Amino acid sequence: MVSRRNLLTSIATLTSATLAGCSTFLEEESDRHYANMYNGAEKPHDFVVTVTNKAGETIFDHEYELGARSADENRIIDGTPREVTVTIDDTNPVQFPWAPRDGVGTYPEDGCSEGTSASLVIYYQMATEEEITPIYGCATVRDQ
């Protein structure tokens, strides 16, 4: 006769094996993310952040007017991001893929846990005033 504990352990193991890799699917299909813009420069700048999906449709477009060493946080991206474009003071846009696993930050190797989704911090470097750094993490996105 199989004990209840052994049965539950077997079900948990089978479920884990069946769902292995689903965190990547859920991460890619997640449709609510935070976008945070940080100006690390000593002077104010205007930033335009545009995010597109796989079809090339704009799912996020926001203009930030940030003072020196200031930030605007928790803007919500609705959709599944594919590419991010950042324009600083109406100059040359910087493009990069939405790639949490490849970026810097605290994004876990096995994806975000249930109930959270990838979030993006865009940091404008104070030292060079030329470099945009995408930093990824996980967050619970809430309506404000």
DSSP file (Angstrom, degrees, kcal/mol; ACC not computed):
  #  RESIDUE AA STRUCTURE BP1 BP2  ACC     N-H-->O    O-->H-N    N-H-->O    O-->H-N    TCO  KAPPA ALPHA  PHI   PSI    X-CA   Y-CA   Z-CA
    1    1 A M              0   0    0      0, 0.0     2,-0.4     0, 0.0     0, 0.0   0.000 360.0 360.0 360.0 136.1    0.0    0.0    0.0
    2    2 A V        -     0   0    0      1,-0.1     2,-0.1     4,-0.0     0, 0.0  -0.678 360.0-129.0 -85.6 130.2    1.3    3.4   -1.0
    3    3 A S     >  -     0   0    0     -2,-0.4     4,-2.3     1,-0.1     5,-0.2  -0.384  18.4-117.3 -75.9 158.4    1.5    6.0    1.9
    4    4 A R  H  > S+     0   0    0      1,-0.2     4,-2.7     2,-0.2     5,-0.2   0.898 115.6  53.6 -60.5 -41.5   -0.1    9.4    1.5
    5    5 A R  H  > S+     0   0    0      1,-0.2     4,-2.4     2,-0.2    -1,-0.2   0.921 109.9  46.6 -61.2 -45.8    3.3   11.0    1.8
    6    6 A N  H  > S+     0   0    0      2,-0.2     4,-2.4     1,-0.2    -1,-0.2   0.890 112.6  50.7 -64.5 -39.0    4.9    8.9   -0.9
    7    7 A L  H  X S+     0   0    0     -4,-2.3     4,-2.4     2,-0.2    -2,-0.2   0.938 112.1  46.0 -63.8 -47.0    1.9    9.6   -3.2
    8    8 A L  H  X S+     0   0    0     -4,-2.7     4,-2.5     1,-0.2    -2,-0.2   0.886 112.2  51.6 -64.0 -38.8    2.1   13.3   -2.7
    9    9 A T  H  X S+     0   0    0     -4,-2.4     4,-2.4    -5,-0.2    -1,-0.2   0.915 110.6  48.8 -63.0 -42.7    5.9   13.3   -3.2
   10   10 A S  H  X S+     0   0    0     -4,-2.4     4,-2.6     2,-0.2    -2,-0.2   0.908 112.0  48.2 -63.7 -42.6    5.4   11.4   -6.5
   11   11 A I  H  X S+     0   0    0     -4,-2.4     4,-2.7     2,-0.2    -2,-0.2   0.918 112.2  49.2 -64.4 -43.3    2.7   13.8   -7.7
   12   12 A A  H  X S+     0   0    0     -4,-2.5     4,-2.4     2,-0.2    -2,-0.2   0.909 112.6  47.7 -62.6 -42.2    5.0   16.8   -6.8
   13   13 A T  H  X S+     0   0    0     -4,-2.4     4,-2.4     2,-0.2    -2,-0.2   0.926 113.4  47.2 -64.8 -45.0    7.9   15.3   -8.6
   14   14 A L  H  X S+     0   0    0     -4,-2.6     4,-2.4     2,-0.2    -2,-0.2   0.907 112.7  49.6 -63.0 -42.6    5.8   14.5  -11.7
   15   15 A T  H  X S+     0   0    0     -4,-2.7     4,-2.4     2,-0.2    -2,-0.2   0.917 110.9  49.8 -63.1 -43.8    4.3   18.0  -11.7
   16   16 A S  H  X S+     0   0    0     -4,-2.4     4,-0.7     1,-0.2    -2,-0.2   0.919 112.7  46.7 -61.7 -44.0    7.8   19.6  -11.4
   17   17 A A  H  < S+     0   0    0     -4,-2.4     3,-0.5     1,-0.2    -1,-0.2   0.893 112.9  49.8 -65.6 -38.9    9.1   17.5  -14.3
   18   18 A T  H  < S+     0   0    0     -4,-2.4    -2,-0.2     1,-0.2    -1,-0.2   0.881 115.8  41.9 -66.6 -38.4    6.1   18.2  -16.4
   19   19 A L  H >< S+     0   0    0     -4,-2.4     3,-2.7    -5,-0.2     4,-0.4   0.445  81.4 129.6 -91.1  -0.1    6.3   22.0  -15.8
   20   20 A A  T 3< S+     0   0    0     -4,-0.7    -3,-0.0    -3,-0.5    -4,-0.0  -0.324  77.8  20.1 -56.8 132.1   10.1   22.2  -16.2
   21   21 A G  T >> S+     0   0    0     89,-0.1     4,-1.2     3,-0.0     3,-0.5   0.286  92.1 109.2  90.4 -10.3   10.8   25.0  -18.6
   22   22 A C  H <>  +     0   0    0     -3,-2.7     4,-3.3     1,-0.2     5,-0.3   0.778  66.0  67.9 -70.6 -24.4    7.4   26.7  -18.2
   23   23 A S  H 3> S+     0   0    0     -4,-0.4     4,-2.4     1,-0.2    89,-0.2   0.893 100.3  49.8 -62.2 -36.3    9.0   29.6  -16.3
   24   24 A T  H <> S+     0   0    0     -3,-0.5     4,-2.4     2,-0.2    -1,-0.2   0.924 111.8  47.8 -65.6 -43.3   10.7   30.6  -19.5
   25   25 A F  H  X S+     0   0    0     -4,-1.2     4,-2.1     1,-0.2    -2,-0.2   0.946 113.8  46.7 -61.0 -48.0    7.4   30.4  -21.4
   26   26 A L  H  X S+     0   0    0     -4,-3.3     4,-1.2     1,-0.2    -1,-0.2   0.892 111.4  52.2 -62.4 -39.3    5.5   32.3  -18.7
   27   27 A E  H  < S+     0   0    0     -4,-2.4     3,-0.3    -5,-0.3    -1,-0.2   0.924 112.4  44.5 -62.7 -44.5    8.3   35.0  -18.6
   28   28 A E  H  < S+     0   0    0     -4,-2.4    -1,-0.2     1,-0.2    -2,-0.2   0.822 118.6  43.5 -70.8 -30.1    8.1   35.4  -22.4
   29   29 A E  H  < S+     0   0    0     -4,-2.1    -1,-0.2    -5,-0.2    -2,-0.2   0.534  83.3 119.9 -92.9  -7.5    4.3   35.5  -22.4
   30   30 A S     <  -     0   0    0     -4,-1.2     3,-0.1    -3,-0.3    87,-0.0  -0.306  46.1-164.3 -58.8 140.3    4.0   37.8  -19.4
   31   31 A D        +     0   0    0      1,-0.1    48,-2.4    49,-0.1     2,-0.4   0.263  61.6  65.4-119.4  14.0    2.2   40.9  -20.3
   32   32 A R  E     +A   78   0A   0     46,-0.2     2,-0.3    44,-0.0   109,-0.2  -0.968  56.4 155.7-138.8 123.4    2.8   43.4  -17.5
   33   33 A H  E     -A   77   0A   0     44,-1.9    44,-3.2    -2,-0.4     2,-0.4  -0.937  36.6-116.9-140.1 157.7    6.2   44.8  -16.7
   34   34 A Y  E     -A   76   0A   0     84,-0.4    86,-2.7    -2,-0.3     2,-0.5  -0.794  18.0-160.3 -96.3 144.1    7.7   47.8  -15.0
   35   35 A A  E     -Ab  75 120A   0     40,-2.6    40,-2.0    -2,-0.4     2,-0.4  -0.997  11.0-174.9-119.8 125.9    9.9   50.3  -16.8
   36   36 A N  E     - b   0 121A   0     84,-2.5    86,-3.4    -2,-0.5     2,-0.5  -0.981   8.3-158.3-122.9 131.0   12.0   52.5  -14.6
   37   37 A M  E     -Ab  72 122A   0     35,-2.6    35,-2.3    -2,-0.4     2,-0.5  -0.945   8.2-172.5-114.5 126.0   14.2   55.3  -16.0
   38   38 A Y  E     -Ab  71 123A   0     84,-2.9    86,-2.5    -2,-0.5     2,-0.8  -0.972  12.9-157.1-120.0 127.5   17.2   56.7  -14.0
   39   39 A N  E     +Ab  70 124A   0     31,-3.2    31,-0.8    -2,-0.5    30,-0.2  -0.892  15.0 174.5-101.0 104.8   19.2   59.7  -15.0
   40   40 A G        +     0   0    0     84,-1.6    -1,-0.1    -2,-0.8    85,-0.1   0.337  44.4 110.5 -90.6   6.6   22.6   59.3  -13.3
   41   41 A A  S    S-     0   0    0      2,-0.2    28,-1.6    26,-0.1    85,-0.1  -0.337  77.0-121.6 -82.3 163.2   24.0   62.4  -15.0
   42   42 A E  S    S+     0   0    0     84,-0.3    26,-0.2    26,-0.2    -1,-0.1   0.489  95.4  49.3 -80.7  -5.0   24.9   65.7  -13.4
   43   43 A K  S    S-     0   0    0     24,-0.1    26,-0.3    23,-0.0    -2,-0.2  -0.914  95.4 -90.8-132.4 160.8   22.5   67.6  -15.6
   44   44 A P        -     0   0    0      0, 0.0     2,-0.3     0, 0.0    23,-0.2  -0.330  43.1-176.5 -69.8 151.9   18.9   67.2  -16.6
   45   45 A H  E     -E   66   0B   0     21,-2.4    21,-2.4    22,-0.1     2,-0.5  -0.979  24.4-129.7-144.5 155.8   17.9   65.2  -19.7
   46   46 A D  E     -E   65   0B   0     -2,-0.3    43,-3.4    19,-0.2     2,-0.4  -0.924  27.9-170.6-104.7 133.5   14.8   64.3  -21.7
   47   47 A F  E     -EF  64  88B   0     17,-3.0    17,-3.6    -2,-0.5     2,-0.5  -0.963  13.8-162.3-125.0 140.4   14.4   60.6  -22.5
   48   48 A V  E     -EF  63  87B   0     39,-2.2    39,-2.4    -2,-0.4     2,-0.5  -0.992  11.3-167.4-119.8 122.5   11.9   58.9  -24.7
   49   49 A V  E     -EF  62  86B   0     13,-2.8    13,-2.5    -2,-0.5     2,-0.4  -0.946   6.3-178.7-113.1 124.0   11.5   55.1  -24.1
   50   50 A T  E     -EF  61  85B   0     35,-2.7    35,-2.9    -2,-0.5     2,-0.4  -0.981   5.7-167.9-123.5 132.8    9.6   53.1  -26.7
   51   51 A V  E     -EF  60  84B   0      9,-2.8     8,-2.9    -2,-0.4     9,-1.4  -0.979   5.9-168.9-122.2 132.0    9.0   49.3  -26.4
   52   52 A T  E     -EF  58  83B   0     31,-2.5    30,-3.0    -2,-0.4    31,-1.6  -0.806  12.8-133.0-116.6 160.0    7.8   47.2  -29.2
   53   53 A N    >   -     0   0    0      4,-2.0     3,-2.0    -2,-0.3    29,-0.1  -0.309  44.1 -80.1 -98.5-173.3    6.4   43.6  -29.3
   54   54 A K  T 3  S+     0   0    0     26,-0.5    -2,-0.0     1,-0.3    -1,-0.0   0.819 130.7  53.8 -58.8 -33.7    7.3   40.7  -31.7
   55   55 A A  T 3  S-     0   0    0      2,-0.1    -1,-0.3     1,-0.0     3,-0.1   0.472 119.4-110.1 -81.0  -2.0    5.0   42.1  -34.4
   56   56 A G  S <  S+     0   0    0     -3,-2.0     2,-0.3     1,-0.3    -2,-0.1   0.558  71.1 143.7  84.2   7.9    6.8   45.5  -34.2
   57   57 A E        -     0   0    0      1,-0.1    -4,-2.0     2,-0.0     2,-0.5  -0.594  57.0-112.4 -82.4 141.9    3.8   47.2  -32.6
   58   58 A T  E     +E   52   0B   0     -2,-0.3    -6,-0.3    -6,-0.2     3,-0.1  -0.619  39.5 168.2 -75.1 122.4    4.5   49.9  -30.0
   59   59 A I  E     +     0   0B   0     -8,-2.9    19,-0.8    -2,-0.5     2,-0.3   0.471  69.6  25.9-111.7  -7.5    3.3   48.7  -26.6
   60   60 A F  E     +E   51   0B   0     -9,-1.4    -9,-2.8    17,-0.1    -1,-0.3  -0.936  57.2 165.7-156.4 132.0    4.9   51.4  -24.5
   61   61 A D  E     +E   50   0B   0     -2,-0.3     2,-0.4   -11,-0.2   -11,-0.2  -0.870  15.0 160.5-150.1 111.6    5.9   55.0  -25.3
   62   62 A H  E     -E   49   0B   0    -13,-2.5   -13,-2.8    -2,-0.3     2,-0.5  -0.996  28.6-146.0-140.8 138.6    6.8   57.4  -22.6
   63   63 A E  E     -E   48   0B   0     -2,-0.4     2,-0.5   -15,-0.2   -15,-0.2  -0.891  16.9-163.5-103.1 130.2    8.7   60.7  -22.4
   64   64 A Y  E     -E   47   0B   0    -17,-3.6   -17,-3.0    -2,-0.5     2,-0.7  -0.948  11.3-165.5-113.9 130.3   10.7   61.3  -19.2
   65   65 A E  E     -E   46   0B   0     -2,-0.5     2,-0.5   -19,-0.2   -19,-0.2  -0.912  26.0-179.3-111.2 100.0   11.9   64.8  -18.2
   66   66 A L  E     -E   45   0B   0    -21,-2.4   -21,-2.4    -2,-0.7     3,-0.1  -0.864  20.8-140.6-113.0 133.0   14.4   64.0  -15.5
   67   67 A G    >   -     0   0    0     -2,-0.5     3,-1.0   -23,-0.2   -28,-0.2  -0.167  54.2 -57.3 -71.7 175.4   16.5   66.3  -13.4
   68   68 A A  T 3  S-     0   0    0      1,-0.3   -26,-0.2   -26,-0.2    -1,-0.2  -0.315 122.5  -2.4 -57.5 135.2   20.1   65.5  -12.5
   69   69 A R  T 3  S+     0   0    0    -28,-1.6     2,-0.3   -26,-0.3    -1,-0.3   0.891 106.0 126.5  47.4  52.2   20.4   62.2  -10.6
   70   70 A S  E <   -A   39   0A   0     -3,-1.0   -31,-3.2   -31,-0.8     2,-0.3  -0.804  41.0-153.3-131.2 173.9   16.7   61.6  -10.6
   71   71 A A  E     -A   38   0A   0     -2,-0.3     2,-0.4   -33,-0.2   -33,-0.2  -0.960  15.7-150.4-146.7 159.9   14.3   58.8  -11.6
   72   72 A D  E     -A   37   0A   0    -35,-2.3   -35,-2.6    -2,-0.3     2,-0.3  -0.979  34.3-169.3-131.4 119.5   10.8   58.0  -12.7
   73   73 A E  E     +     0   0A   0     -2,-0.4   -37,-0.2   -37,-0.2    48,-0.1  -0.717  45.1  21.9-117.6 159.8    9.7   54.5  -11.6
   74   74 A N  E     +     0   0A   0     -2,-0.3     2,-0.4     1,-0.2   -38,-0.2   0.785  59.2 162.3  62.7  37.4    7.0   51.9  -12.1
   75   75 A R  E     -A   35   0A   0    -40,-2.0   -40,-2.6    -3,-0.2     2,-0.5  -0.722  39.9-122.5 -77.9 136.8    5.6   52.9  -15.4
   76   76 A I  E     -A   34   0A   0     -2,-0.4     2,-0.6   -42,-0.2   -42,-0.2  -0.708  17.3-156.6 -93.9 129.6    3.7   49.8  -16.7
   77   77 A I  E     -A   33   0A   0    -44,-3.2   -44,-1.9    -2,-0.5     2,-0.7  -0.911  11.0-158.5 -96.5 119.8    4.4   48.1  -20.0
   78   78 A D  E     +A   32   0A   0    -19,-0.8     2,-0.2    -2,-0.6   -46,-0.2  -0.900  57.7  31.6-101.8 112.4    1.3   46.2  -21.1
   79   79 A G  S    S-     0   0    0    -48,-2.4    -2,-0.1    -2,-0.7   -27,-0.0  -0.785  99.6 -59.2 135.5-178.7    2.3   43.5  -23.6
   80   80 A T        -     0   0    0     -2,-0.2   -26,-0.5   -49,-0.1   -49,-0.1  -0.876  56.7-138.6-103.2 104.9    5.1   41.2  -24.4
   81   81 A P        +     0   0    0      0, 0.0   -28,-0.2     0, 0.0     3,-0.1  -0.249  33.4 163.1 -66.8 147.9    8.2   43.3  -25.0
   82   82 A R        +     0   0    0    -30,-3.0    16,-2.4     1,-0.4     2,-0.3   0.574  66.4  16.4-127.1 -41.7   10.7   42.4  -27.8
   83   83 A E  E     -FG  52  97B   0    -31,-1.6   -31,-2.5    14,-0.3    -1,-0.4  -0.995  58.7-154.2-142.2 145.5   12.8   45.5  -28.3
   84   84 A V  E     -FG  51  96B   0     12,-3.0    12,-2.3    -2,-0.3     2,-0.4  -0.959   6.8-168.4-120.6 135.9   13.5   48.7  -26.4
   85   85 A T  E     -FG  50  95B   0    -35,-2.9   -35,-2.7    -2,-0.4     2,-0.5  -0.993   2.2-170.2-124.7 130.6   14.6   52.1  -27.9
   86   86 A V  E     -FG  49  94B   0      8,-2.8     8,-2.9    -2,-0.4     2,-0.5  -0.984   0.9-169.0-122.1 125.3   15.8   55.0  -25.7
   87   87 A T  E     -F   48   0B   0    -39,-2.4   -39,-2.2    -2,-0.5     2,-0.5  -0.956   8.0-155.6-113.9 131.1   16.4   58.5  -27.2
   88   88 A I  E >  S-F   47   0B   0     -2,-0.5     3,-1.7     4,-0.4   -41,-0.2  -0.928  72.5 -21.8-111.2 121.5   18.2   61.0  -25.1
   89   89 A D  T 3  S-     0   0    0    -43,-3.4    -1,-0.2    -2,-0.5   -42,-0.1   0.858 119.4 -61.9  50.1  43.0   17.6   64.7  -25.8
   90   90 A D  T 3  S+     0   0    0    -44,-0.2    -1,-0.3     1,-0.2     2,-0.1   0.759 109.7 121.4  57.1  28.8   16.3   64.0  -29.3
   91   91 A T  S <  S-     0   0    0     -3,-1.7    -1,-0.2     1,-0.2    -2,-0.1  -0.237  71.7 -29.4-104.3-162.1   19.7   62.6  -30.4
   92   92 A N        -     0   0    0     -5,-0.1    -4,-0.4    -2,-0.1    -1,-0.2  -0.249  68.1-125.5 -56.1 124.4   20.7   59.1  -31.7
   93   93 A P        -     0   0    0      0, 0.0     2,-0.5     0, 0.0    -6,-0.2  -0.415  14.3-142.7 -70.7 147.0   18.4   56.4  -30.4
   94   94 A V  E     -G   86   0B   0     -8,-2.9    -8,-2.8    -2,-0.1     2,-0.4  -0.956  18.5-165.0-110.1 126.0   19.9   53.4  -28.6
   95   95 A Q  E     +G   85   0B   0     -2,-0.5   -10,-0.2   -10,-0.2   -12,-0.0  -0.883  14.7 162.4-114.0 144.3   18.2   50.1  -29.3
   96   96 A F  E     -G   84   0B   0    -12,-2.3   -12,-3.0    -2,-0.4     2,-0.1  -0.981  37.8-103.4-153.0 152.3   18.5   46.8  -27.4
   97   97 A P  E     -G   83   0B   0      0, 0.0     2,-1.2     0, 0.0   -14,-0.3  -0.396  36.3-107.7 -73.7 152.6   16.5   43.6  -27.2
   98   98 A W        +     0   0    0    -16,-2.4    22,-0.0    -2,-0.1   -47,-0.0  -0.724  62.2 151.3 -75.3 101.7   14.2   42.8  -24.3
   99   99 A A    >>  +     0   0    0     -2,-1.2     4,-1.3     1,-0.1     3,-1.3  -0.625  21.7 174.2-141.1  75.6   16.6   40.1  -22.9
  100  100 A P  T 34 S+     0   0    0      0, 0.0     3,-0.2     0, 0.0    36,-0.2   0.838  82.3  54.1 -54.8 -36.7   16.4   39.7  -19.1
  101  101 A R  T 34 S+     0   0    0      1,-0.2    -2,-0.0     8,-0.0     8,-0.0   0.760 112.6  43.5 -71.1 -23.5   18.7   36.7  -19.1
  102  102 A D  T <4 S+     0   0    0     -3,-1.3    -1,-0.2     2,-0.1    -4,-0.0   0.625 101.5  81.7 -96.5 -15.3   21.4   38.5  -21.0
  103  103 A G  S  < S-     0   0    0     -4,-1.3     2,-0.2    -3,-0.2    32,-0.2  -0.153  83.8 -97.9 -83.6 179.2   21.3   41.8  -19.1
  104  104 A V  E    S+c  135   0A   0     30,-1.2    32,-2.6     2,-0.1     2,-0.3  -0.569  74.7  65.8 -91.1 162.3   22.8   42.9  -15.8
  105  105 A G  E    S-c  136   0A   0     30,-0.2    32,-0.2    -2,-0.2    30,-0.0  -0.862  97.1 -50.0 127.5-161.2   20.9   42.9  -12.6
  106  106 A T  S    S+     0   0    0     30,-1.0    31,-0.2    -2,-0.3    32,-0.1   0.117  73.2 142.7-103.7  19.5   19.2   40.4  -10.3
  107  107 A Y        -     0   0    0     29,-0.9    30,-0.1    -7,-0.2    29,-0.1  -0.466  52.5-122.2 -66.2 123.8   17.2   38.5  -12.9
  108  108 A P    >   -     0   0    0      0, 0.0     3,-1.8     0, 0.0    -1,-0.1  -0.336   9.4-124.8 -71.1 148.0   17.2   34.8  -11.8
  109  109 A E  T 3  S+     0   0    0      1,-0.3     3,-0.1     2,-0.0    -2,-0.1   0.837 111.3  48.1 -58.2 -35.0   18.5   32.1  -14.2
  110  110 A D  T 3  S-     0   0    0      1,-0.3    -1,-0.3   -87,-0.0   -89,-0.1   0.205 118.5-107.1 -95.5  16.7   15.3   30.2  -14.0
  111  111 A G    <   -     0   0    0     -3,-1.8    -1,-0.3   -87,-0.0   -87,-0.1  -0.118  53.3 -39.1  87.6 174.4   13.0   33.2  -14.6
  112  112 A C        -     0   0    0    -89,-0.2     3,-0.1     1,-0.1   -85,-0.1  -0.393  65.2-108.4 -73.8 150.7   10.8   35.1  -12.3
  113  113 A S    >   -     0   0    0      1,-0.2     3,-2.0    -2,-0.1    -1,-0.1  -0.284  51.9 -69.7 -74.6 165.3    8.7   33.3   -9.7
  114  114 A E  T 3  S+     0   0    0      1,-0.3    -1,-0.2    -2,-0.0     3,-0.1  -0.270 122.8  26.3 -56.8 136.1    5.0   32.9  -10.0
  115  115 A G  T 3  S+     0   0    0      1,-0.3     2,-0.3    -3,-0.1    -1,-0.3   0.352 110.2  83.4  90.7  -5.6    3.1   36.2   -9.5
  116  116 A T    <   -     0   0    0     -3,-2.0    -1,-0.3    24,-0.1     2,-0.3  -0.844  56.4-164.1-123.6 164.1    6.1   38.3  -10.7
  117  117 A S  E     - D   0 139A   0     22,-2.5    22,-2.2    -2,-0.3   -83,-0.2  -0.942  36.8 -75.7-142.2 165.7    7.4   39.4  -14.1
  118  118 A A  E     - D   0 138A   0     -2,-0.3   -84,-0.4    20,-0.2     2,-0.3  -0.327  46.5-166.4 -61.5 139.0   10.5   40.8  -15.6
  119  119 A S  E     - D   0 137A   0     18,-2.8    18,-1.7   -86,-0.2     2,-0.4  -0.911   8.1-140.1-125.5 157.6   11.0   44.5  -14.9
  120  120 A L  E     -bD  35 136A   0    -86,-2.7   -84,-2.5    -2,-0.3     2,-0.5  -0.966  10.6-168.2-125.6 130.6   13.5   46.9  -16.6
  121  121 A V  E     -bD  36 135A   0     14,-3.0    14,-2.9    -2,-0.4     2,-0.6  -0.977  11.7-158.0-109.5 125.8   15.6   49.7  -15.2
  122  122 A I  E     -bD  37 134A   0    -86,-3.4   -84,-2.9    -2,-0.5     2,-0.5  -0.928  12.7-166.5-104.9 117.3   17.2   51.9  -17.8
  123  123 A Y  E     -bD  38 133A   0     10,-2.6    10,-2.6    -2,-0.6     2,-0.7  -0.912  13.6-151.4-112.6 123.5   20.2   53.6  -16.3
  124  124 A Y  E     -bD  39 132A   0    -86,-2.5   -84,-1.6    -2,-0.5     8,-0.2  -0.835  33.4-116.5 -91.3 118.2   21.9   56.5  -18.0
  125  125 A Q     >  -     0   0    0      6,-2.7     4,-1.2    -2,-0.7     6,-0.2  -0.291  18.4-158.6 -63.6 129.9   25.5   56.5  -16.9
  126  126 A M  T  4 S+     0   0    0      2,-0.2   -84,-0.3     1,-0.1    -1,-0.1   0.866  87.8  55.2 -72.2 -38.3   26.7   59.4  -14.9
  127  127 A A  T  4 S+     0   0    0      1,-0.2    -1,-0.1   -86,-0.1    -2,-0.0   0.925 124.7  17.4 -66.9 -47.5   30.4   58.9  -15.7
  128  128 A T  T  4 S-     0   0    0      3,-0.1    -1,-0.2   -87,-0.0    -2,-0.2   0.705  80.4-149.7 -99.2 -22.0   30.3   58.9  -19.5
  129  129 A E  S  < S+     0   0    0     -4,-1.2    -3,-0.1     2,-0.1     3,-0.1   0.736  85.0  76.4  52.5  25.0   26.9   60.5  -20.1
  130  130 A E  S    S+     0   0    0      1,-0.1     2,-0.4    -5,-0.1    -1,-0.1   0.526  72.1  85.7-129.2 -19.6   26.8   58.4  -23.3
  131  131 A E        -     0   0    0     -6,-0.2    -6,-2.7     2,-0.0     2,-0.5  -0.742  52.6-159.5-103.7 134.0   25.9   54.9  -22.1
  132  132 A I  E     - D   0 124A   0     -2,-0.4    -8,-0.2    -8,-0.2   -10,-0.0  -0.914  11.6-164.3-102.7 130.1   22.5   53.3  -21.5
  133  133 A T  E     - D   0 123A   0    -10,-2.6   -10,-2.6    -2,-0.5     2,-0.5  -0.960   8.1-150.3-119.2 116.9   22.6   50.2  -19.3
  134  134 A P  E     - D   0 122A   0      0, 0.0   -30,-1.2     0, 0.0     2,-0.5  -0.738  15.6-171.4 -83.4 130.0   19.5   47.9  -19.2
  135  135 A I  E     -cD 104 121A   0    -14,-2.9   -14,-3.0    -2,-0.5     2,-0.3  -0.987   5.4-158.5-124.6 125.3   19.2   46.2  -15.8
  136  136 A Y  E     +cD 105 120A   0    -32,-2.6   -30,-1.0    -2,-0.5   -29,-0.9  -0.776  22.1 145.7-108.9 149.3   16.6   43.5  -15.3
  137  137 A G  E     - D   0 119A   0    -18,-1.7   -18,-2.8    -2,-0.3     2,-0.4  -0.840  44.3 -91.8-154.2-169.2   14.9   42.1  -12.2
  138  138 A C  E     + D   0 118A   0     -2,-0.3     2,-0.3   -20,-0.3   -20,-0.2  -0.926  41.3 167.6-118.6 145.0   11.6   40.7  -11.1
  139  139 A A  E     - D   0 117A   0    -22,-2.2   -22,-2.5    -2,-0.4     2,-0.7  -0.992  40.0-115.3-151.7 153.8    8.7   42.6   -9.7
  140  140 A T        -     0   0    0     -2,-0.3     2,-0.5   -24,-0.2   -24,-0.1  -0.857  38.2-140.7 -89.1 114.3    5.0   42.2   -8.8
  141  141 A V        -     0   0    0     -2,-0.7     2,-0.4  -109,-0.2   -65,-0.0  -0.659  25.2-179.6 -84.4 124.2    3.3   44.7  -11.1
  142  142 A R        -     0   0    0     -2,-0.5     2,-0.1   -68,-0.1   -66,-0.0  -0.948  32.5-109.0-124.1 143.1    0.4   46.5   -9.5
  143  143 A D              0   0    0     -2,-0.4     0, 0.0     1,-0.1     0, 0.0  -0.450 360.0 360.0 -65.6 141.9   -2.0   49.1  -10.9
  144  144 A Q              0   0    0     -2,-0.1    -1,-0.1   -70,-0.1    -2,-0.0   0.445 360.0 360.0 -99.1 360.0   -1.2   52.5   -9.3
